[in-house]
Amino acid sequence: MIIEPRVRGFICTTAHPVGCATNVREQIAYVLKQGPVADCPKRVAVLGCSTGYGLASRIVATFAGGADTIGVSLEREPSEKRSASAGWYNNRAFEIEAEKIGRSPLTLEGDAFSDEMKKDFIERVREKFGQLDLLVYSMAAPVRTDPDTGKTYRSVIKPLGAPVEIKTLDTETGEVFQTTLEPANEDQTAATVAVMGGDDWKRWIDQLADAGVLAPGFRTLNYTYIGSELTWPIYWNGTLGRAKVDLDSKAEAIRVRLGPDAARVVALKAVVTQASSAIPVVPLYGTVLFKVMKQLGLHEGCIEQIDRLFRTRLGKGVELDDAQRIRVDDWELSPEVQTEVSRRWPLLTTETLGELADLGEYKSQFLRLFGFGIDGVDYTKDVDPRVVPG
C-alpha cells in the first residue's frame, strides 16, 4: 500500500515504516558522530521509549554509551491494510540497528501504568540484566488508571482560578488568534496530577526497589518541561504546573529512600511532540522559538538535547536549580533567546507569522514524528505496513 499522512488537528493517524526507520537511523548517525559518552550507565531502562525524548535516550545510551536497554511503550500493531503507530516502527528499527553493533535490547509493549506490566518488567530485568543502573521516565499519556482503585483519570490542560485569554495558533491554517480558556475545577486538577504528576514514577521505583533489581548507585530521571513566562498562564500556572510540583515532591521522596542523587527531574527545551501540539499557545511559541534559536545557532531537537544531557549533565557535581532539578533548557531560556522571542510575541498576527516565526519547520518536525517528509524516502512506492526495513 501507499501510505500518506492523515492529519486531524494535532493527531496523525498513519505512520510510514521506511520513514520512521530512516528517522531512527539519522538520530543514531548523529550520536555516533559525537563519539562515546564516558561513564554511561550500562543497564538502562526507558519508560516511554518509542518516540521523542524517550527514544533519543535509548539511542544515546546504546550507541554512545554502550548500554543494553529495556524499553516500555504502548503501541498499535499494523495490519495488512493499516499502518502501525510510529512508535511500533521506531522500536523495531532501533532494535535492528542495536543488534548490528552487538547490543541486545528488549522492548515490552503495553500499559506502563499497570502493575501487570511492572511485574513482567521486573522478571525480564532479573533474567536479562540482574539489576538496573538507570531508569528514564519519559511518559506522556492523557489517561491513567490507578492500579489500586481501578479509577481512570483524564488530564486537562487548563488554567487555575480564573479564565485566561491567550494568543494561540491553528497549525493547519496558520491563523493566529486569541482564545479564552476556562479554569479547571478541583476534580480536574486532581486528575491531571494523578496522570501527569509523579505518582506512577514513584510507584515504578518503589516496586523495583522492593524487588531488589536496582543496582548500587542506581539513578532515575524524569523528563519535564517548564517553559518561559510566555507559556506560564496555561502551563506552569495551570493544571500542568500542579503536576510538575507533584513531580518534584516525588523526586524528593525517591531520594529520601534511595540516596541524595538517586532521582532528578530534568527540565528540557520545547520540541515538537504529539503531546505538546495539543497544548494551547505552545505551538505558536514553538514556531517563534525555533526561528530565533536557529538564527542564533542554538536550535536543538530531541536527539541533540539528550546527547547534551548525557554528555554534560549526568556526572557528579552537576549544577541544580532551587528545586534540585537538572536543567537542559538553558539555551531556550537564555536572555538573548527570550528577549528576542518576547519582542516578537506582541507583533505576531496571521499576516506577520511568516516573517517572525517558522510554521514550516514546526509542520515538518510534526510530520517527521510519523516518518513523513524525510529526505531519501520514496513515498510513492508501495510498502508493506507490517515490515520494518533493516
N, C-alpha and C positions, 0 to 999 in steps of 0.2 A: 504494500500500500504506500501511497504518498502521504506523508504526514506534514500538515501545515499547522501553524499556531492558531488556536482558537481562544481568543482573549475576551473575557467579560469582566469589565471593571478591573479589579486587582487580582483576578484569577485567570490562569491559563490552564485549560483542561486537557491539553495534549503536551507531549514531550517527544523529542527526537532522539533515538538511540545513538546514532552516529554523532550528532551534535553534542549530546551530553558526554559521550566518551572522549570526543575531541577537547571539550572544555576541561575535563579532568586531566587529560594529558598535558594541556597547556599549563595548568597550575603546577603539575609535577615538574615540568621543564623549568618553570620559574624558580622553584625551590632548589632544584639541582644546580642551577646556575649560581645560586648564592653560596653554595658549599655546605659542609657539615655544620650541625649545631652541636657545640661541645656540651657534655654532661647532660644530654637529654634523657629523661626517664625512658626506660626500655620496655616497660609493660604498661600500656596506656589504654584506657577506656574512654570512648567518646559517646555520650548520650545525645542524640540528635546529630548523627554522623553523616547524613546523606547530602546535605546542601550547605551553602553559606559558610559561616564561621566554623561549624562543626566539621564539615568536610575538609576545610582548609587545615584544621588542627590535625586531623588524621593524616593528611598528606605531609605536613611539615614533620610530624613525629616519625613517620615511616621513612620518608625519602631524604630528610636531612638529619634526623636523629637516630636512625637505625632501629626504631622500635617495632615491636609486634603489637598490634592493636585489636581490640574488640569493640565493635560499634553496635549501637541500637538505634533503629528508626522505624517509623510506621509508614509503610509504602503500599501502593496499589500495583498489583501484578498486571502484566499485559495479557491480552488475548490475541487471537488471530486477527481480529479486526479493530482492536483498540490498543492504544499505546499505554505503557505503564506510567507511573509517576516519574518525574525527573530523578528523584532520589533512588528509585529502583535501578535505573540505568547507571547512575553515579556510583552506587555501591558496587555493582559488578565491574564497572570499568576500573574502579580503584583496586579491587581485588586482583584483577588480571594483571595490572601493572605492578602491584606489590609482589605478587608471586614471581614475576620476572626477575626481581632482584633478590630472591631468596627469602622473602618475608612470608609469613603465613597468617594473614588476617582472618578474623572471624566476624561475621555480621549476623545479628539477630534482628528480625523484622517483626514488630508487634507493638503493643501498647506499653510504652516505658513507664506509664503511671501505675500500672497494675503490679500487685505483689507476685502474680504468676510469672511475669517477665523477670522480676528481680530474683526470684528463686532459680529460674532457668539460667539466668546470667551468672549467679554465684556458682552453680555447678559447672558451667563452662569455664569460668575463671579457674576453679580448682583443677580441672582436667588439663587446661592448656597453659596456664601461667603460674599456677600456685598462688601467687599474690599479685596485687596491682601496685604500681608506683605512682600513677597519676590518673585521675578521673576528671574529664572535662564535661561539664554540663552545659549543653547548648540547645536546649529545648525551646521551641516556640509553637505552642498549641493554644487554640482559643477555648478548649473544653477539657475538663479533667473530672474523672470520677474518683471520689475518695474511697480507697480500698477498705477503710474501717467502717464507714457508714453506708456506702453504696450510693451516696448522694452525688449527683452530677452538677458541677459548677460551670457557668459560662461567663467568660470575662467580657467586660465592656470597656470601651475607650472613651471616657467622658471626664469633664472637669468636676471639681468638687465645690459645693457651696452655692454657686450662682452660675447662671448661663454665661458662656464665653463667646464673644464674636471674634472670629479669626479668619485670616486670609488663607485660601486653600486653592488647589489646582485639580482640574479634571484632566488626567494624564492622556485620555483618549482624544479629547478635542483641543487641548491646550488653553482652555478657558481658565482665567484667574478670577476668583470671585470671593465674596465674603459669605460666611456661613455662621449660623448661631448654633452652638452645641449646648444642649440642656444638661444640667448636672446629674450625677449618679446619686441614687439613694443608698442607704446603708447596706441593704442586701446586695446590691450590685457591686458596691465597693468591696465588701467581704468576699464575694465570689471571685472578683478579679485577683484579690490577694491569694485566694485558695489555688487559683490556676497559675498565676504568674509570679507569685512570691517564692519563698524558699522552702516551703513545706516538703515538696516531693524531693528536692535536692537533699535535705537533711534526712529524709526517710531512706533514700538510697544509701547514704553514707553510714547511717546507723545500722542498717541491715548488713552491709558489707563488713563493718567493724565487728558486729556480733558474730558473723560467720568466720572471722579470722582470716579474711582474704586481703587485708590491707597490709602492705609491707612496712617495715620501719622507715620512717621519714616520708610516708605517703602524703601526697598533696592533692587537693581538688580545686578546680577553678570553675566559676560560674560566670558566663558572659552576660553583660548587660549594656544598655545604652542610657546615657544621662542627657546628653544634648546641650544645646545653648539656650539662652534666655528666650530666643525667638520661638522655640517649641515648648517651653515650660508650661504655658497656660493649659495645654492639652496633655502634656507629657509628665513632667516632674510634679506639677501642682495638681495632677488629676489622679484617677484611679491607678494608672500605671506607676505613678510616684509612690503611692502607698505600697504597691507590690515591691518596689525597689527597696523601700525601708525595711520591709519584712525580709527581703533577701540579705541585707546587711546584718540583720539580727540573727538569722540562721547561720550565717558565716561565723559570727562570733560564738554561737553555741557549738559549732563543729570544732572551732579552735579550742574551746574550753575542754572538750572531750579528748581531742587528738593531738593538741600541741599548738604553740603560738603561730606557726607558719603553715598549718595544715590546710586552711581554707581561705581563699581570696575571691572576692568579686572582682571581675576585670571589666572596666569600662572601655568600650570600643567605639570607633567612629561610625558615623552614619554611612550605610551602604544600602544598595537596593536588594531587598528581600521581599518575598510574597507577604510576609507578616507586616513589614514596615509600610508597604504600599497601601495597607488598609487604614493607616492612621492619618486622620485629617491633619493638614499642614505639613506633615513630614515629607511627602513627595515634592511639594513646592520648595521647601527648604533645601531638599537634596539637589534639585536642579540648579539652584543658585550656588550651593556649596561646592558641587562638583566642578562647576565652571571656574570658580575662584581658586580652588585648590589645584586644578590643572594649570591655570595661568601662573600660579606661584611654584609649580613643580612639586607639589606636596600631595597630590591625589593618590589614594590607596584603595584597592579593592580588598575583598576578604583575604585572599592569599597573601597579599603584601602586609596587611595588618598582623595576621597571625604569625607570619615569618618573623616580623619585627618583635612580636611578643616573645616568641620562643628564644630569640637570639639575645634580647636585651633586657627582659623583664622577669625572668624566672630564676635568676641567680640569687645568691644571698646578698642582703643589704640593699635590695631594690627599694626605691623611694615609694612611699604610700601616701594617699591623701588622708584627710582628717577622719574619714570613715574606714580607714585601713584597706582601701581598695587599691588595686593596681590600675594605673591609667595608661591607656594607649590611644586615647582620644586627644592627646596633647597637641598634635598638629591641627586638628579640626578646631580646637578651642584656643589656638594661639591668637594673640591680639591682632596680628596682621590679617589673618583669615576672617576673624569675627568682625573686625572693623569694616572690612570691605563688604561682607555679607550683609551687615546691618545697614550700611549705606545704600545698598541696592534694594533692600526689603521694601521700604515705603514707595519706591518707584515702580514696583512690579505691577504690571497690568497684562491683560491678554495681548495688548499691542507691543509692549516692551519685553515680553518674555524671551523672544529670540535673541535680543541684544544682551540682556542681563543674566540669562540663565541658559541651561543646556538640556532642554527637554529631550533632544535626540539621544544624548548619552544615557539619560535615565531610561528611555524606552529600550535602547539597545541592551543595557545591562539587565533589564527585566526579562527580555526575550532570551538572553543567554542563560538565565536560570533554568530554562526548559530546553536548551540545546538548539535554539534558533538564532539566525543571524551571525553564525560563526564562519570566518573565512576558511575556505578549503572544503567546505561541506556542500555536496550537490543535493539540494533539497528537491530537485525534480526527479530523483531516482526512486524507484520502488525499494522499500526496505521491509524487512520482517520485524514487526514491533516486539517480537519475543527474543530477538537476538542482539546481543551487545558485541560489537566488533572488537577483536583482540589486537 
